[in-house]
Amino acid sequence: MTGRPGPWWRQRRGRFTTHWPTRLPGVRFLAHGTLTHLVSPESAGTPHAAAARAAARLALDELGRAISGKHQPEDLENAQHKLTLAVSPWHTPDGWPGLWFKARLTLLLPRQDAERAQKHQDALRAVELRLAQDRLQRQQLTRIVTDRDSARVWWMERHLDDLSGLDWGTFQAVFRPLAGTAVAEDTEAERFARTFLYVWDQLDAVPGRKARFIATARTLFEQMDWADEFPWPSPPDGLEPTPPSLATAHLTWEDEQ
């Protein structure tokens, strides 16, 4: 209840100092100023006046705690404004219809509490930074395992300081099988390419085998009318392609019979 008591009431003014909690546990505001309360003339100089003063202090303490407890330590200025608006007009506390009070208070953040708040902010920023780094790392790993081009770029970035030590064999053996498996299986072209690379590596094991293989494949392509546009590799130096045997030169296909 707010309003204004009658002018015939006795006014009492006293110092008010207390600590009120903030929204951050363990950190408190310091409130200090003056508390003014009014009592009826018949209560002045009686034990009832002391009870009225205690009731005014308790009511002010309850009102201030409700405001300060909703603010972080760094919101000191906003808490001060709300407290000023709340305690400046006359109030009458519940259960005391003959008592009125108002106050002029200043909120402060003591040095020890400011240091605790700063430590909390530093720890909070460190946690937020770590979470942001973890989130960024997860995003990068997700991009790597879903896109093989990104995986290759990631592997190169890890060796930018020493490109001579870039080991694509390790990448192919360890990391490349993991890349792209989260989206889709290998395409038919990729599986064929790996098979052809395996065959090509096996041809290098015996001298002359690669030239015979190319000659046989070329004969097959000629029968299928594919040889004109195909980029045939040159035979190794010092080796001439061996003509294919009659068994490979004349192939009969079931659909041509």
N, C-alpha and C positions, 0 to 999 in steps of 0.2 A: 504494500500500500504506500502510495506517495502523496504528498500534499504539503501543507504548511501548518504547524501548530500555532496556537494562540500566542500573542505577544506577552502574556502574563506568566508564561512558563519560565522556569529557571534554566539558564544555559550553562552547561559544563563542557569544558574543552581540556583535552589531555593528549600527550604524546602516544603515538601508536607505532610499534615496531614489531615485525614478525617475519618469518620465512614461509613462503608458499611454494608448493611443488610446481614444477613445470611438467610438460607432457613427457619429457625424457626422465626416466627413473634415476634418482640419485642427484639430480641437478635442481636447484631451487632459486626462486627469485627472492630478493630482499625488498620488503615493503616497509616504508617509513613515512611518517607524516603526522597529521593531527586528526583526532576524532572528536567531533562535537555532538553532544546529546542534550536533550531537553527533558526535564522532569517537572511534574506538577508542583506548585508551591507547597502543598501540604506534605510532599515527600522529601523536600530539601532538608538536610540535616538529620535524616532518619535512616535506619538500616535499609529502608526501601530504596534510597538513593544509591547506595552501594550495589544493590542487586540490579538496579537499572543500568548502572555503568557497566557491570559485568555482562548483562544481556546485550547491550549495545556492542561491546567488543566481540562477543561470540557471534552476533549477527553479521558484523563486518567481516570477521574471519571466514565465516561460511560463504559469504558473497564473493570475497576475494579469491578463495581457493577454487571456487567453481569457474572463475574466469581464467586464472593462471594455469590451471591444470589442462586447459585446452590449447595451450600454446607451447611451441618448441622454444628453447632458449634463444635462438636467433630471431624469434618473433617478439622480442622485448618491446619494440615500439608499438606494435598493434595491441599487445596485451595492456600496455600503459593507457592507450586511448580508450579501450573498452572499459578498463577499470575506472577511469575518470568519469566517463559517461554514466557508469552504474552507481557510483558512490557520491557524486556531487549533489544531487537533489536530496531532500529530506525523505527518510524512510521510517516506517514503523514496523518492527519485527513482529512475526506471528506470536501470539500469546502475550504480547505486551501492548495493549491498545493505548496506554497512556505514555508510551515512550517513543521519542523521535530521535533519529541520528543522521548525520552526514559526515563525510570525511574528505580530506585532501591528502592524497597519497602519491608517492613516487616509487616506481619499481626500478630496481637495480639488479644486475647480474654480478654477484661477487666474483673476485678473481679466481678463487678455487673452483667455483662452479663453472666459470667460463673456461677454465683449463680442462675440466672434465668434459664439457660440451665439445671443445675442440678436439680432444682425443677421440670422442665418439664419432665426430664428423670425419676425422682422418681414417679411422677404422672402416667407417661406412663407405667412404670413397675407394679405399683399397679393395673392399669386397666387390663393389660395383665394377671396378676396373677389371678384377679377376674374372667376374662373371661375363663381362663384355668380351674379354679375350677368349674365354672358353666358347662363347657363342660364335665368335668370329672363326675360331678354329674348327668348330663343328660345321659351320657353313662351308668352309674351305674343303674339309674332308668330304662333305656331301657332294660338292661340285666335282671333286677328284674322282670319286667312285661312280659318278653318273656320266662323266664325260672324259673320254680318253685323251682328247686334245688338252683339256685342262690338266690332266695327270702328267702329260709330257711337259707342259709349261712349268708345273710345280716342280718336277724333277730337275729341270734346267735352272730354275731359280735357286734351288738348294746348292748348286755348283757354280754360281756366277763368279765367285772369287777364284775358282780353280777349274776352268773349263777343260783343262787337260786331264783332270781326274774324273771327268764325266763318264760314268760306267753305264752304258745302255744295256749291257748284258744283265746286270743286276736288276735294272728296271724291267726288262722283258721277263726275267725269271720270277721276280718277287712281286712287283707292284702292278704290272700291266694286267695279270690275270684278275686282280681285284677291281680294276677300273671298268666301268660300264656294266657290271653284273647287276646293278640295282635297277637298271632301266629295261634292258632287253638282252636276250642271248645274242651270240655272234650271228652276223648275217651269213647267208650262203656264200657270198663273195669273199668274206673274211676267212671262212673255213677252207674254201678252195685255195685262197692265197697261201695260207699256212701249209696246206698239203703240198702245193707246188714248191714252196720254199724248202720244205723238208726233202722233196725229191731232188731239187737242184743241189742241195748240200750233199746228198748222197752221191750224185754224179761226179763230184769233185774228188771222190775217194779213189777212183781208178782213172788213169790217164786215157784219154780218147773216148771214154764213155759218154761224156757230155756231147761231143760232136756227133756220135752215132744217134744219141737221143734226139738231137735237133733235126738230123736228117730224117729220122723216122717220123717225127712230128710234122715236119714240113710236107712229107709225102701224104700224110693223112689230111693235112689242111688243103693240099692241092686237090685231092679227090673230093673234098667237100666244097671246093671253090672259095676257100677262105684265105688263101695264101697271099693274094695280091696286096691287101691292106695291113697285113700283120707285120709288126716291126721285129724281124728276125735278128737275133744277136749274131755278131761276127764270131767265127770259130776262134779258139785260142791260138796264139802265135805258134807257128811250127806244126800245127795239126790241121789236117784236111778232113772234112767230114767224110765218114765211111758210107758208101752207098748202102741203102737198106736192102735187105734180102728180098727174094721174090715173095716170101710169106708176108712181108709187110708192104710190098709195093702194090699188090693187088688185093685189096680188102673188099670183101663182099658183105653187104649189109642186108639184113633180113627184109627191110622195107623196099629194097631194089630188086628182090627176086620175083 
